[in-house]
Amino acid sequence: MAFLFLQTSATKCNRISPVLFRKNNLLFPASLMKSTSMKASTKTTVAENKEIAKSVFISQSRDIYTNLALEDWLYKNFDFTNHHVMLLWRNNPCVVIGLHQNPWLEVDLEKLDKAGADFARRNSGAGSICMDKGNLNITFFSSVDRYNRKQNLELLSRTLEREWSLHPELNKEEIVLENDNKIPGTDKVGRQNSYHQCTLAVDEDKEQLNKSLKKDEMFSITTNATQSVPPSKFSLNDFNNTIAVDDLISAVGWSYLRTSAVTHKDEGWSFVEKQRGFQMINPTDDWFPGLEKTRAEYSSWDWKFGKTPKFTIFKKYELSETTHGVMRIGMLVEKGVVEEVLLYLPDGVTWGGLTGTVPLISTVTGQKFAPTIFAQIEEAIRLQPIKFVEEPTKRVEIAARV
C-alpha cells in the first residue's frame, strides 16, 4: 500500500511505497534481508561516521491493545542497530496508565465503561493519559546506544515551530508550551533496544475523557504505586486551530526522515531520498508473528489489574452518634485480589462485642477486587448491630466471621 504526502517545500507529490519483504514468515525491511534473523543475537558496533537508515511506520489499527502489542513487538524483535524507526499510531477513546500504577487510584473505571472507552496498562512508566482519534502517539525506536530523548523532543519542537509558529520550550524530559502545558512522554531502555514514546493532543475530546480521570472521593488508598501528576488539559488546537492530525503525521514524519540519526541535524530533502520512507503497517499475526498473543495479554484482567502494586483501600462511614467518630472498612489487595478485610472501630463503639481493629473472615477474600465488594461487607456487618458504650471498651484484635 502506498502512502501519499505533499512536501511543503517542493512543487511535486512524492509517492513512497513500503519496502517490506517476507522471509521465513517474518517481516523485513529490504536492508535487513542480508541478516538471518530479525533480532540480532549480538549488536554490531556502529561507526561514528556511518549513517543510519530511517523509516516511518504508520499503524492502521485504532485498537489500543493492538498498538501497545505492536510497540512491544518491535521493541523485542527488531534490530535497530543500523535502522531507526518512528512509529505513529492513533487510538479509539481510551485511558492508559503506567506499568506501576493503580487503576482504582487513577481512573474512574465506571465512568470510563459508560463512555464506551477502553482501559489499558502500558509496559513502561510515567502517568495516566487520555487518548482518542484526536491524539497522535509517536514512538522513537533505536538501539540502546543511540537512545536520545532530548534529540527526539528537539525534533518535535522544531516541527511545531516551523510548521505552525508555536514556541515550545524544553526542560529535561518534556516539551513545554504556553502556561506550563506539558506534552507527556515515557520511555523504555533495555539491553539492546530502546524507545521513547510521547503523545501529542491535537483536538481530543478533553472534557469527556478527563472526567474518567477524576478520583472517587469515597475511597482512600495507601500504596507505593506511582501516582500521576494532574494532566495538562490542552490540545495543540488551543494554540493554533489549523493543526490537524493528518498534517501532523506528515510534518513529523518528514522532519524525522530529514534528520540524521548520527549528527541529529536537519540535512534537507536530499537526505530523505536515502531513507526508507513512510510504510503503512498492518499489525496482525501475518505481519508480526505472535502479535495476537501479546495483544491478548495486554487486554487481559491479569495485565490490566493483576499487575497493580500491593495496596490497601479504605471506605469511611460516619456514625450516627457524631461523638464516636468514623468507622472504616479496609481491604488489603495484592495482584488485584483481596487478601485481607479489616474493620476499624473507634473508641466507644463495639460490633459483635468487639472493638478496635477487627480482622474479618469473609468469602470476599480471594476474590478479584472491585469497589462493589464493599457493599457485600456492609451487608454482612449489618447482621450484627453496632453499639455505643459509655466507657471505651478494651481494644482487642480477634478475627470475626462475616
N, C-alpha and C positions, 0 to 999 in steps of 0.2 A: 504494500500500500504506500502510495506516495503522499508526501505532506508538502503543501504549497505555502510559501511565505513571500511577502514583498519586502525587499531590502529597502530600508528607509533612505539610504544614501545612494541608491542605484536607480536606474531607469527601467530595469527589466526584472521579471519574476524569476526566481530560482527554484527549480523543482529538484528536491533532494529525495532520492529513493533509499529505502532501508538497505543496508549492506549486511545481510544476515544469511548465514548458511547453516545447514544441519550436518552433524557428524555424530554417529552413534547415538542418535536421538537427542543430542544436546544442541543448544542454540549457540552459534559462534559468530562474532563479528569476523569479517574477512581476514583481518590481520592475525587473528588467533588460530586460523586453520593450521598453522605450522606447529602448534602445540599439540600434545597428546591428551591433555585434559583441560577443562575449564579452570580448575583450581590448581595452580601450580603447587607442587609439594615443597619447593623452595623458591624464594624470591630472588630474581636476578638483580644485581646491583645496577642502578640506572646512572649512567654517566651524567655529569652535571650539564654537559652541552648537548645531550641527546634529547630531542623534542618528544613529547608525549602526545599521542593522538587523543582526540576527544569525540564523544558522542552525546547527543541529547535524546534520551528515551522519554516518550510520552505514553503513559499508561492509558489504555482505552477503557479501563474499569472505573466505576464510580463507587465501588463497594469498599468500605474502609478495611474490612478484614483481608480482602484480596490485595489491596495496595500495601498494607503492612506486611503481608506474606511476601509480596514481590520485593519490597525493600530488604527484608530479611534474607530472601533467597540470593539476591545479588551480593549482599554483604558476605554471605557464607560461601558462595560458589564461584564468583567471578574473579579473574586475575586482573587487578588494576595496575600492575607494575608499569606497563607501557601504554595503558589505555584508561583514561579517566572518563567517568560518566556523570551526567546530570540527569536525574530522574524527576520528571514533572508529573504531578498527579493531583486529581481533584476527587472529592467525595460527596456523596449524598449527605444530608444533615446527620451529624453525629457529635458526640463529645468523647475526646480521647484523653486519658490520664497517663501519667508516667509510670514506669515499671515499679517503683517503690511507693506508690500512693494508695490511699484508702478511698474506694469509690463512695462509701457512705459519708465520708468527710468532705468529698469534693463535689459530688453530683447529687441532684435531686432525681433519683432514678425513676420515681413515679411520674414526675412531670415529663421527663425525657421520653418515657414509654408512651404517654398520652400524646406527645408531639409526633410520634412515629419515627423518632430518631434513634440511631444505634449508639451503644456504649461500647468503648473499646479500651484496651490497655496496650500501649506500645512496648517495645523491647529496649527502650532507652529511658534516660532520666527526664528531668525537668517537670513542669507542672501541667495542669489540665488546660485544655483548649477546645473551643467550639469550632466546628468545621461545617461547611456546606459547599455548594457549587460556586459560591462567590469567593471561595478561597483558592489560592494556588499553593500547593505544597512543593517544596524544592529540596531534593536530596543530592548533595555533592558527594560522590564516591571517589576514593583514591586509595592508593596503598598507604599503609600507616606512616611510612617515612615522608610522604608528601602531604599529610594532613595539615591543613592551614585554615582554621576557622576565620581568622581575621581577613585573609585574602578573599574568601568567599563573600564575606559581608561587604568588603570594599567593592567587589564586582556588582553586587546588588545595588549598593548606594550610588555608584556611577551611573547605572542604568536608570534608576529613578530620577536622578538629577538631569541626565542628558535628555531623556525622552519626555519627562513630564514636569521639569523645572521644580522638583521637590528639593528640599535642603536637609537631607538626613545627616546625622552625626553618628559616629561610632564610639561606643565605650568598649570595655574589654571583651564583651561577649555578645553584644546586641546592637541593632540599628535603632537609633532614637530619632523620632520625628518631633514635630512641634508639641508643646505642652507635655513633654516627657512621655509621649506614646511610644511604646517599645514593640518591636517585632520579635515574637517569641521564637526560640530555637532549642534544639537538643543535638546531642552527638553520641557516637559510639565508636570507640577505638579498641581494636583487637590486636592480635599478634601480627596479622598480615594486612588486613583491610581496615578501612575506617569510613565513617560517613558523618556528615553534618547536615541536619535537616532543619528547615525553618518554614514558617507559614506566613504568606502574605495575604491579608484580608483585603479584598478589593471592594466588593459590595454585598457582604454577607448580611443575613437577617439577624442583626445583633440582638435585638430585643427578644425575639422568640427563643433563640438558643441560650442566651446568657441567663434566662430565667432558670434554666436547668442547672446552673452552677451555684444557685443560691442555697445556702445551708439550711437544714431543718433545725430551728432553734429548740425544738422539743428534746433533742438528744445532745449529750456531750460525750466526746470521745477522747480517751487518753491513748496516745500511740507515739512511736518513734518514726512513723511513716513521714515521708517528705510532704510538706504542705505547700499548696500553691500560693504565690503572691496574687492578689486580685488582678485579673487580666485587664489590659488596656482595651477599653470598649471603643475601638475606632476602626475605620476602613480607609484604604487609600483614597476612595472617592470623597472622603471628608476633606481632603486636601486638593484633589483635582478630580472633578466628576467626569472627565473624559476617559479615565482609565477603565479598560475592560480586560477581563481575564485572558481572552484570546490574544489581545495586543501585548499583554504582559508576558505570555508564553513566548511570543515571537521575540520581543525585545530582550528578555533574559536569556533565551536560548542563543540568539545571535551574539550577545555580549560574551557568553561563555565560550563559544566557538572561536571568537576573535582573540581571546585572552590566552596567552601562553601559560601552560602548566609549570614551566620551568622559570621564566622570568616574571610571571604574573603581570605582564604588561599587555595593553591592548595593541595587537600587532596589525590591525586593519583587515579589510576584506580579503586581501590576497592570502592571508593566513587561513581563512575559512576553507579555501579550496583544498587545503592539506588535511582537513578533518573529516570525520565520518558522517557529519550532518545530523539531521533530525530523523528519528526512527520511531514509528508507531509500534507500540508494544502490546501484544495480546497476552495478558497474564493468565495463562492456562497451563495445565499439565503438558499439553502438546508442545508448548514453547519452553516451559520450565519444569522439567520432570520433578514431581514431589511437591509442587507448589500447593495443590489442593489439600494435601495432608497438613501443611503448615497453616493454611487458611482455617482449616477445621480446628486447629489448636488455638489460634487467636480468637475464634468465635465461641470457644467452649467456656463453660462455667468455671472449670478448673483454672483457666488462664485469667479470665476477667475478674473473678472474685477470689479464687483459691490462692492467688499469688499475693493477696493482701498481707502486709506485715501484721504481726500479732497486735491486737488492740482490746481495750475494754470500753464498752459503751454503756452509758447510764441514761436513765429516764427519771425525772423528778416528779414527785406527787405532793402537792400542797395538802396538808392535813386540815380537816375541818376545824380542829382546835388550833388556832394560829400560834398559840404559845408553845406548841410542841414541835414546831419547825417543819422540816421536809423529809419525807420518806423517799428512798431511791431503790430502784431495781437495777442491778448491774449484770452484764454478761461479759465473760472473757471469751474472746473469739480468736481462734488460731487457724490459719489457712482457710478462712471463710466459714469455719464450723464452730458451733457453740461448744466450749469446753467446760464452762462452769457458770452457774447462776447464783447471784448473791442478793439478799435482801438487806438493806441498810435501814435500821430503825433508830430514830433519835431518842435521846433520853426521855423517859417518861412515857414511852409507847411500847406496847407489847403486841405480839401476834402469836397465837397458839402457845402462850406462856413464855415466849422467847423474846429477847430484845438484843440490841447491838447489831453485830454483823452476823447474819444467819445464812449459811450455805443452803441452797435449796436443791433437793434431789428431784429432778424433773425429766419428763420424757423429751423436753426440747434439747437436752444435752445430746450432742452428736448430730443434731440437725444442721443443715446449711442455714447460715444466719440470714435473716431478713427482719426489718423493723416490725413486721406484723407479729413476730414471735412474742413481743412484749404483751400483746393482747391475751395470749394464752396464759402467760404467767399471772397477769392481772386477774383473770377469771378464776384461776386456782387459788389465789390469795384471798379472794372474796368469800371462799367457802368457810374461812375462819375469821371471826371479827377482829378488827384492830381495836385495842383497848388503850385508854389513857389512865394513868395512875397518878396518885398524889405525889408519891415519892419516887425518885428514879429507881428503877429495878436494876438489880445487879446484872451487868452485861455478861452475856455468855456467848460462846460460839459453838453451836451444835447444829448438825445437819437436820433440816426439816424436809419432809416429803410432801410434794405438792402434785 
